[in-house]
Amino acid sequence: MMALLFDTSLIVWLQQFSPTLDLPFILITALGNESFFLLFLPLVYWCIHRRIGAGLAILFLTSASVNAIAKALFGMPRPFWVDPSVMQLAAAGGNGFPSGHTQGAVVVWSYLAVRFQKTWLSWLAAALILFIPLSRLYLGVHFPVDLAGGYLIGGMLLIADLLLERPVAEKMETLSPLRSIPVMFAATVVGAFFVKDQDPYVISTVAALMGTSLGVVLERRWIGFQINPVLAKRLACYLTGIGGLSIIYFGLKVGGAGIEPTWLFRYVRYGLVGLWIAAGAPLLFHRFIKLHKPML
């Protein structure tokens, strides 16, 4: 049974096409990286559709938190850890099961296809849900069982979200921000502190989830941000927001290097990233960038 779980024959077969397919698969796998989502999730939320963007961000971060906790609990290896014939063609930290790229592809692109109901988007979603996981096999960073776990968990979370998102969103919009802080903190931090050694991936994801969830409540209660229909103003909002996000993300990373305890500083940093995306940047847009004729 263990031999089946850690079978590398399919990976080795795929890697016979290296280095010809290295660059295409590295580019495809980048669509599941943290840096991609730091740019993509704000784009949807700030510039395309506020409500769908908020739902997408919370679903993705919930999925990422579940994935991080599962990786820490299962503690399963990467292919190149157990078989020297497997080439590691991309960076990969932490444990292997379940595949975070696969899980993220399922929840993000399926959610967008369902919400926007566009034929071209459905085809794009199907292609990315197939090829992003395939890229993880080719690059030697996941076993097939890791992909299966990502598909299964991602599908379950997606179904649960589609069933529960509306009542949960309505409840969040009625919450008092001051009362919601301890509830959200308790709900998101529990995973981080019950996982051995305060796993940094767990800390990052649950902190970002808390910051984003709190930011959505604050934005609906006190800001009321609406997307501007003027393309130039949407572009200005996006570039301004990404600039602020970069200051928080990279500035705190550099400025906090060596600060102890590192897990607490990481929690604060990623929490502020989520809070900025959900509420800080929309407040800036609302106050200092003139908006009119709002969109959803």
C-alpha positions as CSV (number, residue, x, y, z in Angstrom):
1,M,0.0,0.0,0.0
2,M,2.8,2.5,0.9
3,A,4.6,1.6,-2.3
4,L,1.5,2.6,-4.3
5,L,1.2,5.9,-2.4
6,F,4.8,6.8,-3.1
7,D,5.0,5.4,-6.7
8,T,7.1,7.6,-8.9
9,S,6.8,5.8,-12.2
10,L,4.4,8.3,-13.8
11,I,6.6,11.2,-12.7
12,V,9.8,9.6,-14.1
13,W,7.9,9.0,-17.4
14,L,6.7,12.6,-17.6
15,Q,10.2,13.9,-16.9
16,Q,11.6,12.2,-20.0
17,F,10.3,15.3,-21.8
18,S,12.6,17.5,-19.8
19,P,14.0,20.1,-20.5
20,T,11.7,20.7,-23.5
21,L,8.6,21.1,-21.3
22,D,10.3,22.7,-18.3
23,L,9.5,26.3,-19.1
24,P,5.8,25.8,-20.0
25,F,5.1,23.8,-16.9
26,I,7.0,26.2,-14.7
27,L,4.8,29.0,-16.1
28,I,1.7,27.0,-15.5
29,T,2.6,26.1,-12.0
30,A,3.2,29.7,-11.2
31,L,-0.6,30.2,-11.5
32,G,-0.9,28.4,-8.2
33,N,1.9,30.2,-6.4
34,E,1.4,32.6,-3.5
35,S,2.7,35.6,-5.5
36,F,0.1,35.0,-8.2
37,F,-2.8,35.0,-5.7
38,L,-1.4,38.2,-4.0
39,L,-1.9,39.9,-7.4
40,F,-5.0,38.1,-8.7
41,L,-7.4,38.1,-5.7
42,P,-7.2,41.9,-5.2
43,L,-7.7,42.3,-9.0
44,V,-11.1,40.5,-8.8
45,Y,-12.1,42.2,-5.5
46,W,-11.0,45.8,-6.3
47,C,-11.6,45.9,-10.1
48,I,-14.0,43.3,-11.3
49,H,-16.7,42.3,-8.8
50,R,-16.6,43.2,-5.1
51,R,-19.0,40.6,-3.8
52,I,-17.5,37.7,-5.9
53,G,-14.0,38.9,-5.1
54,A,-14.7,38.8,-1.3
55,G,-16.2,35.4,-1.6
56,L,-13.4,34.1,-3.7
57,A,-10.7,35.4,-1.3
58,I,-12.4,33.9,1.8
59,L,-12.9,30.6,0.0
60,F,-9.3,30.4,-1.2
61,L,-7.8,31.3,2.2
62,T,-10.1,28.8,3.9
63,S,-8.9,26.2,1.5
64,A,-5.3,27.2,1.9
65,S,-5.6,27.0,5.7
66,V,-7.2,23.5,5.5
67,N,-4.4,22.5,3.2
68,A,-1.7,23.8,5.4
69,I,-3.0,22.0,8.5
70,A,-3.5,18.8,6.5
71,K,0.1,19.0,5.3
72,A,1.4,19.4,8.8
73,L,-0.7,16.6,10.2
74,F,-0.1,14.0,7.5
75,G,3.6,14.8,7.2
76,M,4.0,13.0,3.8
77,P,7.1,13.3,1.7
78,R,7.9,14.9,-1.6
79,P,8.8,12.5,-4.5
80,F,12.4,13.8,-4.7
81,W,12.8,13.0,-1.0
82,V,12.3,9.3,-1.5
83,D,13.5,8.6,-5.1
84,P,16.8,10.1,-6.4
85,S,15.7,9.4,-10.0
86,V,13.0,12.1,-9.7
87,M,14.3,15.6,-10.6
88,Q,13.1,18.6,-8.6
89,L,12.4,21.1,-11.3
90,A,10.7,23.7,-9.1
91,A,11.0,25.0,-5.5
92,A,8.7,23.3,-3.0
93,G,8.7,23.7,0.7
94,G,7.0,21.7,3.4
95,N,5.2,18.3,3.1
96,G,3.5,16.9,0.1
97,F,0.0,15.7,0.8
98,P,-2.4,17.2,-0.2
99,S,-1.3,19.3,-3.2
100,G,-2.0,23.0,-2.4
101,H,-1.7,23.9,-6.1
102,T,-4.4,21.3,-7.0
103,Q,-6.7,22.3,-4.2
104,G,-6.3,26.0,-5.0
105,A,-7.0,25.4,-8.7
106,V,-10.2,23.5,-8.0
107,V,-11.7,26.1,-5.6
108,V,-10.6,29.3,-7.4
109,W,-11.3,28.5,-11.0
110,S,-14.4,26.4,-10.4
111,Y,-15.8,29.2,-8.1
112,L,-15.2,31.8,-10.8
113,A,-16.7,29.7,-13.5
114,V,-19.9,29.1,-11.4
115,R,-20.3,32.7,-10.4
116,F,-19.6,34.4,-13.7
117,Q,-21.3,31.8,-16.0
118,K,-19.1,32.6,-19.0
119,T,-18.4,29.8,-21.5
120,W,-14.8,30.9,-22.1
121,L,-14.2,31.1,-18.4
122,S,-15.5,27.6,-17.9
123,W,-13.1,26.2,-20.6
124,L,-10.2,28.1,-19.0
125,A,-11.1,26.8,-15.6
126,A,-11.3,23.2,-16.9
127,A,-7.9,23.6,-18.5
128,L,-6.2,25.1,-15.4
129,I,-7.8,22.5,-13.1
130,L,-6.1,19.8,-15.3
131,F,-2.8,21.4,-16.2
132,I,-1.8,23.1,-12.9
133,P,-1.9,19.7,-11.1
134,L,-0.2,18.0,-14.0
135,S,2.6,20.6,-13.8
136,R,3.2,19.5,-10.2
137,L,3.8,15.9,-11.3
138,Y,6.0,16.9,-14.1
139,L,8.1,19.2,-11.9
140,G,8.6,16.3,-9.5
141,V,7.1,18.0,-6.4
142,H,4.0,15.8,-5.9
143,F,2.9,12.2,-6.0
144,P,-0.4,11.3,-7.8
145,V,-1.9,10.7,-4.4
146,D,-1.2,14.3,-3.4
147,L,-3.1,15.5,-6.4
148,A,-6.0,13.1,-5.6
149,G,-6.1,14.6,-2.1
150,G,-6.1,18.1,-3.5
151,Y,-9.0,17.4,-5.9
152,L,-11.1,15.7,-3.2
153,I,-10.6,18.3,-0.5
154,G,-10.9,21.2,-2.9
155,G,-14.1,19.7,-4.3
156,M,-15.6,19.3,-0.9
157,L,-14.8,22.8,0.2
158,L,-16.2,24.2,-3.1
159,I,-19.5,22.4,-2.7
160,A,-19.8,23.5,1.0
161,D,-19.0,27.1,0.0
162,L,-21.6,27.2,-2.8
163,L,-24.2,25.9,-0.3
164,L,-23.3,28.1,2.6
165,E,-21.8,31.3,1.2
166,R,-25.0,33.4,1.0
167,P,-26.2,32.8,4.6
168,V,-22.7,33.2,6.0
169,A,-22.1,36.4,4.0
170,E,-25.4,37.8,5.3
171,K,-24.4,37.0,8.8
172,M,-21.0,38.6,8.4
173,E,-22.6,41.8,7.2
174,T,-24.7,42.0,10.3
175,L,-21.8,41.4,12.7
176,S,-20.4,44.1,14.9
177,P,-16.8,44.5,14.0
178,L,-15.7,44.7,17.7
179,R,-17.6,41.6,18.6
180,S,-16.4,39.7,15.6
181,I,-12.7,40.2,16.3
182,P,-12.4,37.6,19.1
183,V,-14.6,35.1,17.3
184,M,-12.6,35.3,14.1
185,F,-9.3,35.3,16.0
186,A,-10.3,32.1,17.8
187,A,-11.6,30.4,14.7
188,T,-8.5,31.0,12.6
189,V,-5.7,30.8,15.1
190,V,-6.7,27.4,16.5
191,G,-5.1,25.5,13.7
192,A,-1.8,27.4,14.0
193,F,-1.2,26.7,17.6
194,F,-2.3,23.1,17.6
195,V,0.1,22.1,14.9
196,K,3.5,21.0,15.9
197,D,6.2,23.7,15.9
198,Q,3.9,26.5,14.7
199,D,4.3,25.5,11.1
200,P,4.9,28.8,9.1
201,Y,2.5,27.8,6.3
202,V,-0.3,27.3,8.8
203,I,0.5,30.6,10.5
204,S,0.5,32.5,7.2
205,T,-2.8,31.1,5.9
206,V,-4.8,31.3,9.1
207,A,-3.6,34.9,9.7
208,A,-4.4,36.0,6.2
209,L,-7.9,34.4,6.6
210,M,-8.5,36.2,9.8
211,G,-7.3,39.6,8.4
212,T,-9.4,39.2,5.2
213,S,-12.6,38.1,7.1
214,L,-12.3,40.9,9.5
215,G,-11.6,43.3,6.7
216,V,-14.8,42.2,4.8
217,V,-16.9,42.9,7.9
218,L,-15.2,46.3,8.4
219,E,-15.6,47.2,4.7
220,R,-19.3,46.4,4.6
221,R,-20.1,48.2,7.9
222,W,-18.1,51.3,7.6
223,I,-16.7,51.8,4.1
224,G,-19.1,50.6,1.5
225,F,-16.6,50.5,-1.3
226,Q,-17.9,50.2,-4.9
227,I,-16.0,49.5,-8.1
228,N,-15.7,52.4,-10.4
229,P,-16.8,51.8,-14.0
230,V,-14.1,54.0,-15.5
231,L,-11.2,51.7,-16.5
232,A,-8.5,54.3,-15.9
233,K,-9.7,54.8,-12.3
234,R,-9.9,51.0,-11.7
235,L,-6.3,50.8,-12.9
236,A,-5.3,53.6,-10.6
237,C,-7.0,51.8,-7.7
238,Y,-5.3,48.6,-8.5
239,L,-1.8,50.0,-8.8
240,T,-2.2,52.1,-5.7
241,G,-3.5,49.1,-3.8
242,I,-0.7,46.8,-5.0
243,G,1.8,49.4,-4.0
244,G,0.4,49.5,-0.4
245,L,0.3,45.7,-0.4
246,S,4.0,45.5,-1.5
247,I,5.0,47.8,1.3
248,I,3.3,45.6,3.9
249,Y,4.3,42.3,2.5
250,F,7.9,43.0,1.6
251,G,8.5,45.9,4.1
252,L,7.5,43.9,7.1
253,K,9.4,40.8,5.8
254,V,12.6,42.8,5.7
255,G,12.0,44.9,8.7
256,G,10.9,42.0,10.9
257,A,13.8,39.7,10.0
258,G,15.1,38.2,13.2
259,I,12.4,39.5,15.4
260,E,11.3,36.9,18.0
261,P,8.9,35.2,18.3
262,T,9.0,34.7,14.5
263,W,5.6,33.0,14.4
264,L,3.9,35.9,16.1
265,F,5.5,38.4,13.7
266,R,4.5,36.2,10.7
267,Y,0.9,36.1,12.0
268,V,0.8,39.9,12.3
269,R,2.3,40.4,8.9
270,Y,-0.1,38.1,7.0
271,G,-3.0,39.3,9.0
272,L,-2.2,42.9,7.9
273,V,-1.9,41.7,4.3
274,G,-5.5,40.3,4.4
275,L,-6.8,43.4,6.3
276,W,-5.3,45.7,3.7
277,I,-6.7,43.8,0.7
278,A,-10.2,43.6,2.2
279,A,-10.6,47.0,4.0
280,G,-7.4,49.2,3.9
281,A,-7.1,49.6,0.2
282,P,-10.9,50.0,-0.3
283,L,-10.9,52.8,2.3
284,L,-8.1,54.5,0.5
285,F,-9.9,54.2,-2.8
286,H,-13.1,55.5,-1.3
287,R,-11.5,58.5,0.5
288,F,-8.8,59.7,-1.9
289,I,-9.6,58.4,-5.4
290,K,-12.8,60.1,-6.6
291,L,-15.5,57.4,-7.3
292,H,-18.8,57.8,-9.1
293,K,-21.4,55.6,-10.8
294,P,-20.4,52.5,-8.8
295,M,-20.5,49.0,-10.1
296,L,-21.0,45.9,-8.0
